[in-house]
């Protein structure tokens, strides 16, 4: 593995025409790659008071408490909130009555290590179809000795030709229908995605093209992230019906981009730029701008790349923050419109990442910590259609220090 240890490496940026500073009420423009040691705070570089938000005016409200490792959430137009719990339940928060004790739905998953029931996304046609998609982990082998023997034989014979057959733990995507306040008719739409109890987390989201995008970890076999015949360590793109779109970079393959270790948060800005967070091996966490057929280096390279073979991260946290959920702040006319909000597990923070234009006319990254430590480990972050930001805590995941109200769903009121 090649690791670039130089702390500051300014490379030529790809700047989209007409896009200026995210700190000045614009989309987050692709900027010169940077590392966390060289990034100024957004407050320091903002010239006008009109672009500042007083942190004391941000109000945090716990809209639900007592959840068990919530992973991701979606906010419906009618104000209801759907939350996945890693153990396999989908909970409903009613805007009038709060958290309902009876689950909206229960999905049979393998909840082990860091995997279980994870990402959730609404169909682009949700208002007509009521379809909700979730991704969860399952045991592909079975518990009997016969199952184990059959699996071992398959692994020996087939694995050289189909690498993903070797994974006893896998992820699949379910579709449910919102009907009379519950999730009905769970249907497997996408199956046999590589997973691992510690390196198999998966997020999913619908893009502006109405396609469903899914992240996969390297499943503890790093070299497969570079193997086009494997779905491990990839960003995958499917049609909503689970089929492979004609326009994918690789013919008859769902692979959209590759070279990921453990990519989690996904979101698009209104210009169609796709951003993702990624956990590095020990530090070297990343924020990436994803493009079709892009290769993001893992495991051959981490950090800024000397050559042109791999795509550089927009921002690298060399010390490591364990970035998880990501959401584009979407409130037209607001100073933060188009900026990125990133949740952190390790440093227990919510961060804002934006761009600004330096004196030479180049787009540079700035960063601002909005929350730090008060609510513990933060996992999911979501921009609601109501203009509020929603967060899930992850303090009962065996790595946090839960308080009596954990885990919580938080709603941020940002003026």
HELIX and SHEET records of a PDB file:
HELIX    1   1 UNK A   22  UNK A   24  5                                   3    
HELIX    2   2 UNK A   42  UNK A   45  1                                   4    
HELIX    3   3 UNK A   49  UNK A   51  5                                   3    
HELIX    4   4 UNK A   55  UNK A   57  5                                   3    
HELIX    5   5 UNK A  126  UNK A  129  1                                   4    
HELIX    6   6 UNK A  145  UNK A  158  1                                  14    
HELIX    7   7 UNK A  163  UNK A  166  5                                   4    
HELIX    8   8 UNK A  222  UNK A  226  5                                   5    
SHEET    1   A 2 UNK A   2  UNK A   3  0                                        
SHEET    2   A 2 UNK A 301  UNK A 302  1                                        
SHEET    1   B 5 UNK A  34  UNK A  35  0                                        
SHEET    2   B 5 UNK A 315  UNK A 317  1                                        
SHEET    3   B 5 UNK A 285  UNK A 290 -1                                        
SHEET    4   B 5 UNK A 274  UNK A 278 -1                                        
SHEET    5   B 5 UNK A 263  UNK A 268 -1                                        
SHEET    1   C 5 UNK A  40  UNK A  41  0                                        
SHEET    2   C 5 UNK A 363  UNK A 372  1                                        
SHEET    3   C 5 UNK A 349  UNK A 357 -1                                        
SHEET    4   C 5 UNK A 340  UNK A 344 -1                                        
SHEET    5   C 5 UNK A 323  UNK A 328 -1                                        
SHEET    1   D 4 UNK A  59  UNK A  64  0                                        
SHEET    2   D 4 UNK A 409  UNK A 413 -1                                        
SHEET    3   D 4 UNK A 389  UNK A 393 -1                                        
SHEET    4   D 4 UNK A 378  UNK A 383 -1                                        
SHEET    1   E 4 UNK A  70  UNK A  75  0                                        
SHEET    2   E 4 UNK A  81  UNK A  85 -1                                        
SHEET    3   E 4 UNK A  89  UNK A  94 -1                                        
SHEET    4   E 4 UNK A  98  UNK A  99 -1                                        
SHEET    1   F 4 UNK A  70  UNK A  75  0                                        
SHEET    2   F 4 UNK A  81  UNK A  85 -1                                        
SHEET    3   F 4 UNK A  89  UNK A  94 -1                                        
SHEET    4   F 4 UNK A 105  UNK A 106 -1                                        
SHEET    1   G 4 UNK A 117  UNK A 122  0                                        
SHEET    2   G 4 UNK A 131  UNK A 139 -1                                        
SHEET    3   G 4 UNK A 169  UNK A 179 -1                                        
SHEET    4   G 4 UNK A 182  UNK A 194 -1                                        
SHEET    1   H 4 UNK A 204  UNK A 206  0                                        
SHEET    2   H 4 UNK A 212  UNK A 215 -1                                        
SHEET    3   H 4 UNK A 234  UNK A 238 -1                                        
SHEET    4   H 4 UNK A 255  UNK A 258 -1                                        
END                                                                             
